[in-house]
Amino acid sequence: MSKDFGTPPLAADNREIVDQRLKEAAAGQGLRETLTIEWRTQPQVVEVIDMPVEALYFNPATHRIRAQRSFSPERDRLLDENPWSSESQDYLQYLLQAKPDDPSRRDPAFADLKESLQEYRQNEPGLITRAGILVNGNTRAAALRELGVPNIRVGVLPASCTWGDINSVELSLQLRQDKRRDYSYINELIAMQEQIDSGRQVADIAKAFHKRAATVEADLWILATLEDLRRRSRAGSAQLQLLDFEDAKEKLHELYRAWVKESKKNRDLAELMKENRLAAISLKFSKTDIRLIESDFRKRYLETRLTPALQPDVSAPQERRIPGMTRVVRPAAQPYAEAQAFTNQVLQAKALERAGAGEASEVASGIVEQARTAIEDALEPAGKDARVRKRKQAASDRLNDACQDIEQCILDIGLARASNSLDEEALDDSVLKLKATLEKLARETKRSVGEPGDGVAWLLDAVAKEQA
């Protein structure tokens, strides 16, 4: 359900200006500019007019900066309470020109937009309600204000527009393939979740966002995971925000794929691997480092490298009986509880460090640095073992690849036979080469394998019979 932010104080004045300029556009003799939008699931053409950019209001519900609003909790609260005040509108303008992953810094993309507008003016019109609320073009309006340009070209929504319409139209325009500037990753996740909450099916959302349904499901899982991390990071008044994970898109998608794969074999180990990796993601380790972290990472490599400050007492959890029933709730396994406690400690220390206030922040920075050092030290032997495993599995992996090629060869032979285009002499030469290669494989295997299994025994026997 879309939040109703009400109407801005100058809504009546803006409606009067809009009505007057729409009438002037209709009475004009020249070519009238229009904009096609998706209005309540149907295409609709709306008139485009010029409006004073200073008279318009930034949209407090825009998805473009939804996650970034939490950058200043106090100003975010004021924005919810009074979105049309000068303080709230100034905060929206500040966020529109800020970097999505670090709102304390100015976004270079905003500077590029200003330069483009200064040189070429507007390529595409924005979109407003008749009350003067910017539905699309918030960032352009912010740039035009900084440039001192007095007017902005905008399409005008029908008079019956509601806040639900505002959100739907904005989303449909931003998801067009020709959009100039994408939503940030976290804002896209939030927009997807809002669509789910409104009752839309995953297949419909996938179509709207130009994604596969499986990708949307992965994104929703990631958002739920990030919301859980945010909750677990609370330390007093300090708390991580979703925007703190803005740059972790690829790491989180790799985590999801690894979690799904491991869950098919063992759900408990999958959850343990997930906890181990989340701590490393929170500490901004690289993708290649995070790939080395499996379910046994803490027990085999990390545990002995943790300082006493990083080893909170996690007493064995007790079974809990459901009131009024004979059933009990099985507690989490001890390794998972320890991994979760470590991740929580990292998250809370990151939140306190981010808050940057006093002695608590300094202590938290020490915890963060100790955790990062421990994981770095643990990754070194983990990487060595991974390389050894890769060497051990290289031979079998290549044989599996060769088997897939032979399977494809069988299909190709059938297709060539059906079209009477099989080159039999070339095929015979290739089979002889395969025979010679299998003989070499048998000789090397005989020297290397002490106790042949069924597969190796068959190979040795087949080659021996052929040679006899």
Secondary structure, DSSP 4 states (H G I P E B T S, - for coil): --------TTHHHHHHHHHHHHHHHHH-SSPPPEEEEEETTEEEEEEEEEEEGGG-B--TT-GGGTTGGGGSHHHHHHHHH-TTSHHHHHHHHHHHTEETTEEEEE-HHHHHHHHHHHHH--SS-EEE-TT-BEEE-HHHHHHHHHHT--EEEEEE--TT--HHHHHHHHHHHHTSTT-SSPPPHHHHHHHHHHHHHTT--HHHHHHHTT--HHHHHHHHHHHHHHHHHHHHT-BTTB---GGGGTT-HHHHHHHHHHHHHHHTT-HHHHHHHHHHHHHHHHTT--HHHHTT--TTHIIIIIGGG--GGG----PPPPPEEPTTSS-EEPPPPHHHHHHHHHHHHHHHHHHHHHHT-HHHHHHHHHHHHHHHHHHHHHHHHHHHHHHHHHHHHHHHHHHHHHHHHHHHHHHHHHHHHHTT---HHHHHHHHHHHHHHHHHHHHHHHHH-SS--HHHHHHHHHHHHHH-
